């Protein structure tokens, strides 16, 4: 049995709740501790998710004494400090994305991770969406032919409301970039995962970003404060073999979509439909044939046991948590390890630099 602690209950989105839903479907897991800087939030989570065996801890140190592994769900600026502390205490770590505010602050963690022998994983969990599993299979098997380009969008509309107060995710000191990192981390991971094998790694990026709502009411205190990271970021990338990827990340309104176009056809993913794709075939030597067709993801790709949830968004967290726990129990490597987290963070750093300078940035790492 793996004892897991949840770190950071959250004041708004509360991504920790998704972690808990994933863990609760894994028989080999017991959530034994929850810690938040406000203890009442920990207690509320324990009550909401019926965590009868969990303790609402007074400190992070107390939580580390109750667990074998931690899920870190705090603001980005605290990921590194909490991760290092957990590794020093001999705990396995699942850390939410993005890894930190920038790649430089993340790199020292690798030394601790490598010397610890513990399982270390970054929460790039969207690759566990069944439609992405199927899209990857179609690309790898050549069903879409030579890939021409990929287009993605992600985001949300909650922060479009100017009455939403000045959260940590709107402050560069606590978050690094805004939508660019929050949603861009998932999109960069998915795009690279889908086509790296056939198109090579990303070799160039370019980005523009903007702040749409520049002032917001302070959460604690009177008056307003400045938003100093992006509400919207539009960016592009080119791979080693010249394939283009186009991205839009927006926290003031966006849909979750991915489109892949190739010489043999195209595939469309709608985030509201995680168990299907729309596919249209193309003659490699001619035009498109037939209409766009909705195709269900074959269940054998994702129904690996009776515990797999069929709810949108919950399912990909289940797969991420299961990979983490399986690795702890068997010693198997994880795909989105800390090296992967730093790779994605370096790409975000390059986008942030491009946005500030107006220049394309060459990528010399992979």
C-alpha positions in Angstrom: 0.0 0.0 0.0 1.4 3.4 -1.0 0.5 6.2 1.4 0.0 9.5 -0.5 -0.1 13.1 0.8 -1.9 15.9 -1.0 0.0 19.3 -0.8 -2.0 22.4 -1.6 -5.8 22.3 -1.7 -6.3 25.4 -3.8 -8.5 28.5 -3.4 -10.2 28.5 -6.8 -9.5 25.7 -9.3 -8.3 23.2 -6.8 -6.5 20.7 -9.1 -5.8 18.6 -6.1 -9.3 17.3 -6.3 -8.5 15.7 -9.6 -5.5 14.0 -8.1 -7.6 12.7 -5.3 -10.2 11.3 -7.8 -7.5 9.5 -9.6 -5.9 8.0 -6.5 -9.2 6.8 -5.1 -9.6 4.5 -8.0 -6.3 2.8 -7.4 -6.6 0.0 -4.8 -3.0 0.1 -3.9 -3.3 3.8 -2.6 -4.3 5.3 0.6 -4.5 9.1 1.0 -3.2 9.6 4.5 -2.5 13.3 4.8 -3.6 16.7 3.3 -1.7 19.9 3.9 -2.6 23.5 2.9 -1.4 26.8 4.4 -5.0 27.2 5.5 -5.9 24.1 7.6 -9.6 24.5 7.0 -9.1 23.9 3.3 -7.4 20.6 4.1 -10.3 19.6 6.4 -12.8 20.6 3.7 -11.1 18.4 1.2 -11.0 15.5 3.6 -14.8 15.9 4.1 -15.6 16.5 0.4 -13.8 13.5 -0.9 -14.6 11.2 2.1 -10.9 10.7 3.0 -11.6 8.9 6.2 -8.0 7.8 6.8 -6.4 11.3 6.0 -5.0 13.7 8.5 -5.3 17.5 8.1 -1.7 18.4 8.8 -0.5 21.6 10.5 2.7 21.7 8.5 4.4 20.2 5.4 6.9 18.5 7.7 4.1 16.8 9.5 2.6 15.6 6.2 6.0 14.2 5.1 6.0 12.0 8.3 2.7 10.4 7.3 3.3 9.4 3.6 5.4 7.5 1.1 4.7 9.9 -1.8 3.4 13.4 -2.4 1.2 15.2 -5.0 2.3 18.8 -5.1 -0.6 21.1 -6.2 0.7 24.5 -5.0 1.4 27.7 -7.0 4.3 27.2 -9.4 6.8 29.3 -7.4 6.7 26.7 -4.6 7.1 23.5 -6.6 10.9 23.4 -6.5 11.3 24.0 -2.7 8.6 21.5 -1.8 9.9 18.9 -4.2 13.5 19.1 -2.9 12.2 18.9 0.7 10.2 15.8 -0.2 13.1 14.1 -1.9 15.4 14.8 1.0 12.8 13.2 3.2 12.9 10.1 1.0 9.5 10.6 -0.7 8.3 9.9 -4.2 7.1 13.1 -5.9 4.3 13.9 -8.4 4.5 17.6 -9.1 2.0 19.6 -11.0 3.0 21.4 -14.2 4.6 23.7 -15.1 7.7 22.5 -13.2 8.5 26.0 -11.9 8.7 29.6 -12.9 11.7 29.0 -15.2 14.1 26.2 -16.2 17.1 27.5 -14.3 15.4 27.1 -11.0 14.3 23.6 -11.9 17.6 22.1 -12.9 19.1 21.5 -9.4 16.1 19.3 -8.6 17.5 16.7 -11.1 20.5 16.1 -8.9 18.3 15.3 -5.9 15.9 13.2 -8.1 18.7 11.1 -9.6 20.5 10.5 -6.3 17.3 9.7 -4.4 16.2 6.7 -6.4 12.6 7.9 -6.0 9.9 8.1 -8.7 9.6 11.7 -9.9 6.9 12.7 -12.3 5.5 15.9 -13.7 1.7 16.4 -14.2 1.5 16.5 -18.0 -1.5 14.3 -17.9 -3.4 15.3 -21.0 -1.6 12.6 -23.0 -3.8 10.2 -21.0 -6.9 11.5 -22.9 -8.1 8.5 -25.0 -8.5 10.6 -28.1 -4.8 11.6 -27.9 -3.9 8.0 -27.5 -5.8 7.2 -30.7 -4.4 10.2 -32.6 -0.9 9.1 -31.7 -1.6 5.6 -32.9 -3.0 6.9 -36.3 0.0 9.1 -36.8 2.5 6.3 -35.9 0.8 3.8 -38.2 0.9 6.3 -41.1 -2.9 6.6 -41.4 -2.6 10.4 -41.8 0.4 10.1 -44.1 3.3 12.6 -44.0 2.4 15.2 -41.3 2.1 18.7 -42.7 1.1 20.8 -39.6 -0.6 20.7 -36.2 -2.9 23.4 -34.7 -3.9 23.5 -31.0 -5.9 25.7 -28.7 -6.5 25.5 -24.9 -7.7 27.7 -22.2 -10.7 28.7 -20.1 -13.2 31.5 -19.7 -13.3 31.9 -15.9 -10.8 34.7 -15.8 -12.6 36.6 -18.6 -14.7 38.0 -15.7 -12.9 41.2 -14.6 -14.4 40.6 -11.1 -12.1 37.6 -10.6 -9.5 38.8 -8.2 -5.7 39.0 -8.6 -4.8 35.3 -8.1 -1.2 33.9 -7.9 -1.5 32.7 -11.5 -1.8 36.3 -12.7 1.6 37.3 -11.1 4.9 36.5 -12.7 6.6 36.2 -9.4 4.4 33.3 -8.3 3.5 31.8 -11.7 6.1 32.8 -14.3 4.2 33.3 -17.6 0.4 33.0 -17.4 -1.7 31.2 -20.0 1.5 30.6 -22.0 2.8 28.3 -19.2 -0.5 27.1 -17.7 -2.0 25.7 -21.0 1.1 25.9 -23.1 2.8 23.2 -21.1 0.1 20.7 -22.0 0.0 21.7 -25.6 3.8 21.7 -26.1 3.9 18.2 -24.5 1.0 16.9 -26.7 2.3 18.3 -29.9 5.8 17.0 -29.3 4.5 13.6 -28.2 2.3 13.3 -31.3 4.8 14.0 -34.0 8.4 13.9 -32.7 8.9 10.4 -34.0 8.1 11.4 -37.5 8.9 15.1 -37.6 11.8 15.4 -35.2 12.2 17.7 -32.1 11.2 21.4 -32.1 14.0 23.6 -33.4 12.5 27.1 -33.4 9.7 29.0 -31.6 8.1 32.4 -31.9 5.5 34.0 -29.6 3.3 37.0 -29.1 1.3 37.6 -25.9 -0.9 40.2 -24.4 -2.6 41.2 -21.1 -6.3 41.9 -21.7 -7.4 42.8 -18.1 -4.5 44.8 -16.7 -5.7 45.6 -13.2 -7.7 43.4 -10.7 -8.9 43.7 -7.2 -6.5 42.3 -4.6 -7.5 39.2 -2.8 -6.1 40.3 0.6 -6.3 44.0 1.1 -7.9 47.0 -0.5 -7.4 48.5 -4.0 -6.2 46.8 -7.2 -2.9 45.3 -8.4 -1.3 44.9 -11.8 -1.6 41.7 -13.8 2.0 41.2 -15.1 1.8 38.0 -17.1 -0.1 37.0 -20.2 -3.8 36.5 -20.6 -3.4 35.3 -24.1 -0.4 33.9 -26.0 -0.2 32.9 -29.6 2.9 30.9 -30.5 4.3 28.7 -33.2 7.1 26.1 -33.5 9.0 24.4 -36.3 10.4 20.9 -36.0 13.7 19.5 -37.3 12.0 18.3 -40.4 10.1 21.5 -41.0 6.7 20.6 -39.7 4.8 23.6 -38.2 2.8 23.7 -35.0 0.5 26.6 -34.2 -0.8 27.2 -30.7 -3.2 29.6 -28.8 -3.3 29.7 -25.0 -6.0 31.9 -23.5 -7.4 32.2 -20.0 -10.0 34.7 -21.1 -11.9 32.3 -23.4 -10.9 29.3 -25.5 -11.8 25.8 -26.5 -9.6 22.8 -26.2 -8.9 21.6 -29.7 -6.2 19.8 -31.7 -6.0 19.4 -35.4 -3.5 17.3 -37.3 -3.2 17.6 -41.1 -1.2 15.2 -43.3 -0.8 13.9 -46.8 -3.3 11.0 -46.0 -5.9 13.0 -44.2 -6.7 15.0 -41.1 -7.9 14.3 -37.5 -9.7 16.7 -35.2 -10.0 16.5 -31.4 -12.6 18.4 -29.5 -11.9 18.6 -25.7 -15.6 18.0 -25.0 -15.4 14.6 -26.7 -12.4 12.8 -25.2 -13.5 9.4 -26.5 -13.8 10.2 -30.2 -12.0 11.9 -33.1 -13.3 13.4 -36.4 -11.3 12.0 -39.3 -11.3 12.9 -43.0 -9.3 10.8 -45.4 -7.2 12.2 -48.3 -5.7 10.6 -51.3 -1.9 11.2 -50.9 -1.8 12.0 -54.7 -5.0 14.0 -54.7 -7.7 15.7 -52.7 -9.9 14.8 -49.7 -12.3 12.0 -50.2 -15.6 11.7 -48.4 -16.9 13.7 -45.5 -15.6 14.3 -42.0 -16.5 11.2 -40.0 -16.8 10.8 -36.2 -14.8 7.7 -35.1 -15.0 6.3 -31.5 -11.7 5.6 -29.8 -11.3 1.8 -29.6 -11.9 0.8 -26.0 -8.9 -1.5 -25.9 -6.7 1.5 -26.0 -7.9 2.8 -22.6 -10.1 0.3 -20.8 -7.2 -1.5 -19.2 -9.1 -2.5 -16.1 -12.5 -2.1 -14.3 -11.3 1.0 -12.4 -10.8 3.2 -15.4 -13.3 6.1 -15.2 -15.2 7.1 -18.3 -15.7 10.7 -17.2 -14.0 13.5 -19.3 -10.9 15.0 -17.6 -11.1 12.4 -14.7 -9.8 9.6 -16.9 -6.5 11.3 -17.8 -5.7 12.0 -14.1 -6.4 8.4 -13.3 -3.9 7.3 -15.9 -1.3 9.7 -14.6 -1.8 8.7 -11.0 -1.7 5.0 -11.9 1.5 5.4 -13.9 3.0 7.1 -10.8 1.9 4.4 -8.4 2.8 1.5 -10.7 6.3 3.0 -11.0 6.7 3.2 -7.2 5.6 -0.4 -6.9 7.5 -2.0 -9.8 10.4 0.4 -10.5 9.2 1.0 -14.1 10.2 4.4 -15.6 7.7 7.2 -16.0 7.3 9.0 -19.3 6.8 12.5 -18.0 9.7 12.5 -15.6 11.5 15.5 -14.3 13.7 15.6 -17.4 10.6 16.0 -19.5 9.3 18.7 -17.1 12.5 20.7 -17.6 12.4 20.2 -21.4 8.9 21.7 -21.5 10.0 24.5 -19.1 12.9 25.4 -21.4 10.4 25.7 -24.3 8.2 28.0 -22.2 11.3 30.1 -21.3 12.0 30.4 -25.0 8.5 31.5 -25.8 8.6 34.0 -22.9 11.8 35.4 -24.4 10.4 35.6 -27.9 7.3 37.4 -26.6 9.5 40.0 -24.8 12.0 40.5 -27.6 9.9 40.0 -30.7 12.5 37.5 -32.0 12.3 33.9 -33.1 14.3 31.7 -30.7 16.4 28.8 -31.9 16.1 25.6 -29.8 19.4 23.6 -29.4 18.1 21.2 -26.7 15.9 18.1 -26.9 
